[in-house]
Amino acid sequence: MKKLTLFLIAFWCSNAHCASIDKNLLNEMLTTINRQYIKPIDNVKTVTAGLSGLSDLDDGFVVSHGIDRIYIYYNHKINGVVPIPKDTDDITAWVNSIAKAIENAAQISEKVALRDFEVPDLIMKRMVRNLDEHSHYYSEYEYNEDEENNAIFTLYADRMIDDILYLRIRIFNKQTGRMVEQSLKDHPDAKGVILDLRGNGGGMFNEALKVAKLFCDNEIITYTAGRNEENKHYYTSGEGALYSGPLVVLIDGETASAAEVLAGGLQEQSRAEIIGAHSFGKGTIQKITLMSNGGRLVLTGEQFFTPSGKVIHKKGIEPDICLNHIVDGRCEQTSRVNNEEDIDKAIEILNNEI
């Protein structure tokens, strides 16, 4: 009799499309987002976005939310209703509701039932996509470490222009600090330095900090902070700058992330004159968390500030000398990567200081 019961259960699940839901994994995912993301989470919007991942398996699903419930439609008819907990921070309640919604979806959609193992990953992708453009979720088989961080060589060039040393850094990674240091040592008689960060999308923050240490003597370059500016962490240049002479930094609308942090620090410590165009405005930090299912959750958890406390993210760095049009009181944000006039202007500035 027992064997017959087990057979009937297995038969019913295969035909009624049972979904195998790992509630512990769902709890882990939603808890991690709530704890680590830089801003307080709106769980109603986050769960609604997550459940919309069902449409990645079956485009008959549409999800929306009302005042006190989330509606799941299938082929234009309501398939399920997910009640919104009175306490929207109640993760356990949300997990139970999500699991029930997935089970309901599997019962009416063979596509969902057959690929139920993909549902947690799809839900997580949609949840994280709803947060910001820099947060991501990668399944166990999708994630690859950032190639920029693993590159042995960086896009880097140096040359002397008369008695001025020109340094061009297109990305920060493992060799950047060492290469800039070597350039400065190879040209000890340089009377001025141009640090060209145009088109530099960032890369390894630690390498940008190494570059700052070559030009600054025991100065605060930046600080980071999380939600509500909690847990501030200050980054200083340390003592013993290798070069202390005149310095000009070139930036443009493609200068971002670690490059903006470096430019902003040098600017506010009056160590360099910044010229060019308004920078991109990407000043957040992403933390990678390994999930129990092998996936990796990349969440924006902190952001960078200039030494005086100015936000870099979505604000950018305003150059001291704008070489673009002034729009609404701010230097226009465009690419100037191949504009030789910028270098000529930097040389002019340095010659006036030498």
WOJOBEL-V654175 format. One record per pair of residues at least 6 apart in sequence whose ideal C-beta (glycine too) atoms are under 8 Angstrom apart, sorted by the first residue. I is the first residue (numbers start at 1). GAP is how many residues later the second one is. D is the distance in whole Angstrom. If there is no record, write none. Layout:
# WOJOBEL-V654175
[[I;GAP;D] [I;GAP;D]]
This chain:
# WOJOBEL-V654175
[[12;6;8] [16;91;6] [17;89;5] [17;90;5] [17;91;8] [17;92;7] [17;93;6] [17;95;7] [17;96;3] [17;97;8] [18;85;7] [18;88;7] [18;89;8] [18;95;7] [19;83;5] [19;84;5] [19;86;7] [19;87;3] [19;88;8] [19;93;7] [19;94;6] [19;97;4] [19;100;7] [20;96;6] [20;97;7] [21;78;4] [21;81;5] [21;82;7] [21;95;8] [21;98;8] [22;98;7] [22;271;8] [23;72;5] [23;73;7] [23;76;5] [24;268;7] [25;95;5] [25;266;7] [25;267;6] [25;268;6] [26;69;5] [26;72;6] [26;73;7] [26;94;6] [26;97;8] [27;64;6] [27;65;7] [27;68;5] [28;263;6] [28;264;6] [29;91;7] [29;94;8] [29;95;5] [29;98;7] [29;262;7] [29;268;7] [30;13;7] [30;16;8] [30;17;8] [30;61;5] [30;64;6] [30;65;7] [30;97;8] [31;60;5] [32;257;6] [32;259;8] [32;265;6] [32;267;7] [33;8;6] [33;13;7] [33;94;6] [33;95;7] [33;98;8] [33;264;8] [33;266;7] [34;7;5] [34;9;7] [34;55;7] [34;57;7] [36;251;6] [36;253;7] [36;263;5] [36;265;5] [37;94;6] [37;98;7] [37;190;8] [37;262;5] [37;263;7] [37;264;7] [38;188;6] [38;189;6] [38;246;7] [38;261;8] [38;262;5] [38;263;5] [38;264;6] [38;265;6] [39;188;6] [40;187;7] [42;46;8] [43;45;5] [43;46;7] [43;51;6] [44;21;6] [44;26;7] [44;40;6] [44;44;6] [45;20;7] [45;85;6] [46;81;5] [46;84;6] [46;85;8] [47;23;7] [47;35;7] [47;47;6] [47;50;8] [47;51;6] [47;80;7] [48;15;6] [48;16;7] [48;17;5] [48;22;5] [49;77;5] [49;78;6] [49;80;7] [49;81;4] [50;48;7] [50;73;4] [50;74;7] [50;76;5] [50;77;4] [50;80;8] [51;12;5] [51;19;7] [51;21;7] [51;31;7] [51;47;7] [51;50;6] [51;72;7] [51;75;8] [52;9;8] [52;10;8] [52;11;4] [52;74;5] [53;66;7] [53;69;4] [53;70;5] [53;71;8] [53;72;6] [53;73;4] [54;7;4] [54;9;7] [54;18;7] [54;48;8] [54;51;5] [54;55;8] [54;58;6] [54;65;7] [54;68;7] [55;6;5] [55;7;7] [55;8;8] [56;66;5] [56;70;8] [57;52;7] [57;54;5] [57;55;5] [57;58;6] [57;61;7] [57;62;7] [57;65;7] [58;16;8] [58;47;8] [58;51;5] [58;53;4] [58;54;6] [60;14;5] [60;15;5] [60;49;7] [61;11;7] [61;12;7] [61;13;6] [61;18;8] [61;44;7] [61;48;7] [62;10;8] [62;11;4] [62;12;8] [62;14;8] [63;7;7] [63;8;7] [63;9;5] [63;10;7] [64;6;7] [64;7;5] [64;9;8] [65;6;7] [65;19;7] [68;15;7] [68;16;5] [69;12;5] [69;13;6] [69;14;5] [69;15;6] [70;11;7] [70;12;4] [70;14;7] [70;27;8] [70;31;8] [71;7;6] [71;9;8] [71;10;6] [71;11;8] [72;6;7] [72;7;5] [72;8;4] [72;9;7] [72;10;7] [72;29;6] [72;32;7] [72;33;7] [73;6;6] [74;31;7] [74;34;6] [74;35;7] [79;25;6] [79;26;7] [79;29;6] [80;20;8] [80;21;5] [80;24;4] [80;25;7] [82;15;5] [82;16;7] [82;18;7] [82;19;5] [83;14;6] [85;8;4] [85;9;6] [85;12;8] [87;6;7] [98;25;7] [102;10;8] [102;14;7] [102;17;6] [105;7;5] [106;6;5] [106;7;4] [106;10;6] [107;6;8] [112;7;7] [120;173;7] [121;16;7] [121;18;4] [121;172;8] [121;174;6] [124;13;4] [124;167;8] [124;171;7] [124;173;7] [125;12;5] [127;10;8] [128;7;5] [128;8;6] [128;9;4] [128;169;7] [128;170;8] [128;171;7] [129;6;8] [129;7;8] [129;8;8] [131;168;7] [131;169;7] [132;152;7] [132;168;6] [134;148;7] [134;150;6] [134;152;6] [134;164;8] [134;166;5] [135;151;7] [135;163;6] [135;164;5] [135;165;5] [136;162;4] [137;158;6] [137;159;7] [137;160;5] [137;161;7] [138;157;6] [138;158;5] [138;160;7] [139;155;8] [139;156;5] [140;153;7] [140;154;3] [140;155;6] [143;152;8] [143;153;5] [148;23;6] [148;25;6] [148;55;5] [148;56;8] [149;24;6] [149;25;8] [149;54;7] [149;55;6] [150;23;8] [150;24;8] [151;20;8] [151;22;5] [151;23;7] [152;22;7] [152;23;7] [153;22;6] [154;15;7] [154;16;7] [154;17;6] [154;18;7] [154;19;5] [154;20;8] [154;21;5] [154;22;5] [154;25;7] [154;49;8] [155;14;8] [155;15;4] [155;16;6] [156;11;8] [156;12;7] [156;13;6] [156;14;7] [156;19;7] [156;20;7] [156;23;5] [156;24;8] [157;10;8] [157;11;5] [158;7;7] [158;8;7] [158;9;5] [158;10;7] [158;21;8] [158;25;4] [158;29;8] [159;6;8] [159;7;5] [160;6;7] [160;27;6] [160;30;7] [161;33;8] [161;182;8] [161;186;6] [162;185;8] [163;26;7] [163;27;6] [163;28;5] [163;29;7] [163;191;8] [164;26;6] [164;27;7] [164;28;4] [164;29;7] [164;30;6] [164;183;6] [164;186;6] [164;187;8] [165;18;7] [165;19;7] [165;22;5] [165;25;4] [165;27;7] [165;28;5] [165;29;7] [166;27;8] [166;28;5] [166;30;7] [166;177;7] [167;13;6] [167;16;6] [167;26;7] [167;27;7] [167;28;5] [167;29;7] [168;28;4] [169;7;6] [169;11;7] [169;26;7] [169;27;7] [169;28;6] [169;31;6] [169;42;7] [169;90;8] [170;29;6] [170;30;6] [171;29;6] [171;30;7] [171;31;7] [171;32;4] [172;28;7] [172;30;7] [172;31;4] [172;32;5] [172;33;7] [172;35;4] [172;36;5] [172;39;8] [172;86;5] [172;87;7] [173;30;5] [173;31;5] [173;34;6] [174;30;7] [174;33;7] [176;27;8] [176;28;7] [176;31;4] [176;32;8] [176;34;7] [176;35;7] [177;30;5] [177;33;3] [177;34;6] [177;36;8] [177;37;8] [178;32;8] [180;30;8] [180;31;5] [180;34;6] [181;29;8] [181;33;6] [181;61;6] [184;6;8] [184;9;8] [184;30;6] [184;58;5] [184;59;5] [185;57;7] [190;53;8] [190;55;7] [191;54;7] [191;55;7] [191;159;8] [191;163;5] [192;53;6] [192;54;4] [192;55;7] [192;56;7] [192;155;8] [192;158;3] [192;159;8] [192;161;7] [192;162;6] [193;22;8] [193;50;6] [193;52;7] [193;53;7] [193;54;5] [193;55;7] [193;157;8] [194;53;8] [194;54;5] [194;55;8] [194;56;7] [194;149;7] [194;152;5] [194;153;7] [194;156;7] [195;16;8] [195;20;8] [195;52;7] [195;53;7] [195;54;5] [195;55;7] [195;71;8] [195;77;7] [196;53;8] [196;54;5] [196;147;7] [197;52;6] [197;53;6] [197;54;5] [197;58;5] [197;62;4] [197;65;7] [197;66;6] [198;52;5] [198;53;6] [198;54;4] [198;56;7] [198;57;6] [198;78;6] [198;137;8] [198;138;6] [198;139;5] [198;141;8] [198;144;7] [199;53;7] [199;55;5] [199;56;7] [199;136;7] [199;138;4] [200;54;7] [200;55;5] [200;56;7] [200;59;4] [201;53;7] [201;55;5] [201;56;6] [201;58;7] [201;79;8] [201;81;8] [202;6;8] [202;54;5] [202;55;3] [202;56;4] [202;57;6] [202;58;8] [202;80;7] [203;54;7] [203;55;6] [203;56;8] [204;54;7] [205;52;8] [205;53;5] [205;56;7] [205;80;8] [207;51;7] [208;50;4] [208;51;7] [208;53;6] [208;54;4] [209;12;6] [209;26;6] [209;28;8] [209;53;8] [211;51;6] [212;7;8] [212;9;5] [212;25;5] [212;50;6] [212;53;6] [212;54;7] [213;24;5] [213;25;5] [213;28;7] [214;27;6] [214;28;5] [214;29;6] [215;22;8] [215;26;6] [215;27;8] [215;28;6] [215;29;8] [215;32;6] [215;51;7] [215;56;6] [215;57;7] [216;21;4] [216;25;6] [216;49;8] [216;50;7] [216;53;6] [216;55;5] [217;20;7] [217;22;6] [217;23;7] [217;24;4] [217;27;7] [218;18;6] [218;19;6] [218;20;6] [218;21;5] [219;17;6] [219;18;5] [219;46;7] [219;50;4] [219;52;7] [219;88;8] [220;14;6] [220;15;7] [220;16;5] [220;17;8] [220;45;7] [220;49;7] [220;87;4] [221;14;5] [221;15;7] [221;16;6] [221;40;7] [221;41;7] [221;44;4] [221;45;8] [221;48;8] [221;86;7] [222;12;8] [222;13;5] [222;39;5] [222;42;7] [222;43;5] [222;82;5] [222;83;6] [222;84;7] [222;85;7] [223;9;5] [223;10;6] [223;11;4] [223;12;7] [223;81;8] [223;82;5] [223;84;7] [224;8;7] [224;9;5] [224;11;8] [224;61;6] [224;78;5] [224;79;7] [224;80;6] [224;81;7] [225;6;6] [225;7;5] [225;8;7] [225;77;6] [225;78;7] [225;80;7] [226;75;6] [226;76;5] [231;71;8] [246;104;5] [246;107;4] [246;108;6] [247;19;7] [247;24;6] [247;25;4] [247;26;7] [248;24;6] [248;25;5] [248;26;8] [248;27;6] [248;98;4] [248;101;5] [248;102;6] [249;13;8] [249;14;5] [249;17;6] [249;18;8] [249;23;5] [249;24;7] [249;25;5] [249;26;7] [250;25;6] [250;26;5] [250;86;8] [250;92;5] [250;93;7] [250;96;6] [251;8;7] [251;9;8] [251;12;5] [251;23;6] [251;24;8] [251;25;5] [251;26;7] [251;28;5] [251;66;6] [251;68;6] [252;24;5] [252;25;4] [252;27;7] [252;82;7] [252;83;6] [252;84;4] [252;85;6] [252;90;8] [253;24;5] [253;25;7] [253;26;7] [253;27;6] [253;79;8] [253;80;4] [253;81;5] [253;82;5] [253;83;8] [254;26;6] [254;81;5] [254;83;7] [255;8;7] [255;21;8] [255;24;4] [255;25;6] [255;62;7] [256;23;7] [256;24;4] [256;25;7] [256;26;4] [257;23;8] [257;25;5] [257;26;7] [259;20;8] [260;19;5] [260;20;7] [260;21;7] [260;22;7] [260;23;6] [260;44;8] [260;52;5] [260;56;7] [260;57;5] [261;22;7] [261;43;5] [261;51;7] [263;9;8] [263;11;6] [263;16;7] [263;54;5] [264;42;4] [264;43;8] [264;46;7] [264;48;6] [264;53;5] [265;6;8] [265;41;7] [265;42;6] [266;6;4] [266;8;7] [267;6;8] [267;7;5] [267;39;8] [267;50;7] [267;53;7] [268;38;5] [268;39;5] [268;40;5] [268;42;8] [269;38;6] [273;47;5] [273;48;7] [273;76;6] [274;43;7] [274;45;5] [274;46;5] [274;47;8] [275;44;5] [275;45;6] [275;46;4] [275;47;8] [275;48;6] [275;67;7] [275;70;6] [275;71;6] [275;74;7] [276;43;5] [276;45;8] [276;46;8] [276;47;5] [276;48;8] [276;60;6] [276;66;6] [277;42;7] [277;45;7] [277;46;7] [277;47;5] [277;54;6] [277;55;6] [277;56;6] [277;57;5] [277;58;8] [277;59;5] [278;38;5] [278;39;7] [278;40;6] [278;41;7] [278;44;8] [278;46;8] [278;52;6] [278;53;4] [278;54;7] [278;55;4] [279;37;4] [279;38;4] [279;54;7] [280;36;6] [280;53;7] [281;31;7] [281;32;6] [281;33;5] [281;34;5] [281;35;4] [282;30;8] [282;31;7] [283;20;5] [283;21;4] [283;22;8] [283;28;7] [283;29;3] [283;30;4] [283;32;8] [284;16;5] [284;18;7] [284;19;5] [284;20;7] [284;29;5] [285;15;7] [285;16;6] [285;17;4] [285;18;7] [285;19;7] [286;12;5] [286;13;6] [286;14;6] [286;15;7] [287;11;7] [287;12;6] [287;14;5] [287;15;8] [288;8;6] [288;9;7] [288;10;5] [289;7;7] [289;8;5] [289;9;8] [289;10;7] [290;6;6] [291;6;6] [303;8;7] [303;9;7] [303;10;5] [304;8;5] [304;9;7] [305;6;6] [305;7;7] [306;6;7] [306;11;8] [316;17;7] [318;12;6] [318;13;6] [319;12;6] [321;24;7] [321;28;8] [322;9;4] [322;10;8] [323;13;7] [323;16;8] [323;18;7] [323;19;6] [323;22;6] [324;7;5] [324;8;4] [324;9;8] [324;10;6] [324;12;7] [325;6;8] [325;7;5] [326;6;7] [336;6;6]]
